[in-house]
């Protein structure tokens, strides 16, 4: 089993261990229930863990996946508003995201 599938199992096991439904975990994480399901079942494709995380962050922040990818790759700088939305979605102080 690859680390990718191990991560999917870990998410599912942690959710179950906490006694949460997929719906409750999705609500707490600020993503949709299908996103949680995809993270747990891993649609046996070439989607990477990074892509799954980017998808969840995109849903939670309302920022497009291509824009997040460009920020992550250093091709674009995020505006103050964008970085604030990412920080809120991640539930971390914005200064943790700044250089």
Buried (B, 14 or more C-beta within 10 A) or exposed (E): EEEBEEBBEEBBEEBEEEEBEBEBBBBEBBBBBEBBEBBBEBEEEEEEBEEBBBBBBBBBBEBEEEBBBBBBEEEBEBEEEBBBBBBBBBEEEBEEBEE
